[in-house]
Amino acid sequence: MKTQLTEQEIRDEVNRLAPFLHKVDLPYNLSTYVPELSHRKIEYTRVSNLVKHAFPALVEACGGTMQGKRVLDVACNCGGFSVEAAKLKSEYILGIDIVDHYIEQANFIKRALGLHHMNFKVMDIDNLDKSTVGLFDVVFCFGILYHLENPIHTMRRLASVTKNIMLVDTSVIHIPAYFRPFFRKPLWLMKFPAAPKVDSNSASTSLWRSKERVGQFRPNEVAVVDLLKFLGFSKIEKIEPNQKGLEERYYAGKRVTFLAIR
Ligand SMILES: C[S@@+](CC[C@H](N)C(=O)[O-])C[C@H]1O[C@@H](n2cnc3c(N)ncnc32)[C@H](O)[C@@H]1O
């Protein structure tokens, strides 16, 4: 890894492109996380949390190493998880996101870190096609399932480019323990959230829905498992939040990660 940028160029780009959703360490002891430019606590914790929580199970499912794997990072935002896949020596990584600004951030990080086997494209998940992007050993489906207008349709497309493993990290409908016996069926809660303002706290994650309102479906855990089975995954494991220091939403059962294997 060799950067093509000077320290001043990196500082200038971080300031121009901030806020970033993912904290990524950059050369010269710099980082994409700048406290004065950040609006949300999650911008500090997102990548390190999910890596700590889910990557040990992922690497184990890959036979102990990501070496030689082709990885697709959908809804990659600024690409923090793609960088983590690169650190684990994945052979090739493609990150796609629908927002130009996030892909500009990701390409800046790529240049700053000199990671040539990592590519980023502005692309809608609905346009993924194996004849153009190929197949991937591992697909990261993080922070997107509960944002989809057509979850079954879009997840089918994602599954069609997944050769072996899909790691799904999603918000779920939280059902208090005493009600759970009554909610064993798959549920999707339909929502029409207000379009966030561009200068709001969610600028690092919600730009794609800042112009027009979108419909979304939030699943319960059973719905995620049933959907993954329907898509042809034979082994689906919920990764329990056993690690200390994760975001509270994982312990509260509002956020769940599943490892799905063909
Ligand atoms: C909540 S963020 C999650 C980012 C990252 N995957 C993570 O988990 O930290 C949702 C991301 O999905 C992207 N997105 C939304 N709809 C998309 C679509 N149809 N195709 C590709 N990306 C999309 C947004 O631009 C945003 O970066």
The ligand as a Gaussian input file, in Angstrom:
#p B3LYP/6-31G(d) Opt

LIG

0 1
 C      -27.414000       3.174000       6.031000
 S      -26.219000       3.406000       4.747000
 C      -25.243000       1.932000       4.967000
 C      -23.832000       2.109000       4.520000
 C      -22.897000       0.923000       4.817000
 N      -23.234000      -0.247000       4.046000
 C      -22.897000       0.591000       6.281000
 O      -23.511000      -0.417000       6.657000
 O      -22.311000       1.332000       7.063000
 C      -27.168000       3.029000       3.297000
 C      -26.377000       3.215000       2.008000
 O      -27.133000       2.628000       0.943000
 C      -26.976000       3.409000      -0.233000
 N      -28.093000       3.029000      -1.124000
 C      -29.407000       3.261000      -0.930000
 N      -30.139000       2.711000      -1.917000
 C      -29.258000       2.111000      -2.759000
 C      -29.406000       1.363000      -3.967000
 N      -30.605000       1.137000      -4.485000
 N      -28.309000       0.887000      -4.575000
 C      -27.066000       1.122000      -4.053000
 N      -26.871000       1.826000      -2.895000
 C      -27.938000       2.304000      -2.257000
 C      -26.984000       4.824000       0.323000
 O      -26.466000       5.770000      -0.557000
 C      -26.156000       4.666000       1.608000
 O      -24.784000       4.869000       1.367000

